């Protein structure tokens, strides 16, 4: 990809993201919804102005890391730990329930065992980025519901990584190495724990280093470098980089520079984050939604069943919350969007021959609908909670 093509793609992305994001905000919706719609419009199924090239994909990956860093920075670790058991219960329900429903539906539609396992697995993921962005926009990120959603979504990502490796292992060899499954799970949990515990304990060293510097941009460069470093280590251990970025935010939230980092990271994130959401929208192929094409009927039927399973499976997570003071509906809806995690699952399934394009299309429809309806429902629920006397 030449520089001029890359620059032109970024121009289109920023203009469309800003225009649609602004329109969404003016009608009382989250800007992320406008960005997702903008992605659909400029993607290949409508105008075809932007292709998902490798440079743009990497640009977007940095964006989602910065978004998770912001989320960690805004989060109160003590509050996060206080809801630990509720977050774990929510995550467990959010994995088991949709998996069982999706698996059962796939078998009822005469799919193979492997396909049924894969379909069930795709419904387990939660997109922490989308819910976090909406909660952030609404000022609800630091609430009990926000902490539970974030904690559960991070656990979902870890479980999702393990599940995906199991399914791909089944597809490639027909057998699963439980040693590898255990090793991946252990590494993910160990990394997150050590990153938070050790990082928080020695966070003062970061402040001391920055205080010795005199050059321009020393704080923001140091903060972003630390975020990229934890993301890099996470990738080396086959753990999602966004988990490392989230941990980096939690760590730096304990430094004396917390407020300054929080302020200076915003314009940096505003450059990268919209690219990610635009590309998520651009991955949608609207041709799968055409009911007039008889070839799409089986896809739409499967998509309808999976949509019901996906919604019920995540709304049920609200009952994993022990406290009656927490709005269980907000937690359930906050766990609803599949977003980028679901697209990763679907892409792996198609690339490894686990599912055909029809099943892939049905999964994409569910990913898209849950991604789009969750911000709308979440915003409405948060408004009703705010206005309740």
Protein Blocks (a to p, Z undefined) as FASTA:
>chain_A
ZZklmmmmmmmmmmmmmmmmmmmmmnopafklmmmmmmmmmmmklnomaccdfklmmmmm
mmmmmmmmmmmmmpcfklmmmmmmmmmmmmmmmmmmmmmmmmmmmmmnopafklmmmmmm
mmmpccfklmmmmmmmnopmmmmklmmmmmmmmmmmmmmmmmmmmmmmmmmnopacfklm
mmmmmmmmmmmmmmmmmmmmmmmmmmmmmmmpcbehklmmmmmmmmmmmmmmmmmnopaf
klmmmmmmmmmmmpmklmmmmmmmmmmmmmmmmmmmmmmmmmpcfklmmmklmklmmmmm
mmmmmmmmmmmmmmmmmmmpmblkbcfklmmmmmmpnmlmlmmmmmmmmmnomacfklmm
mmmmmmmmmmmmmmmmmmmmmmmmmmpZZ
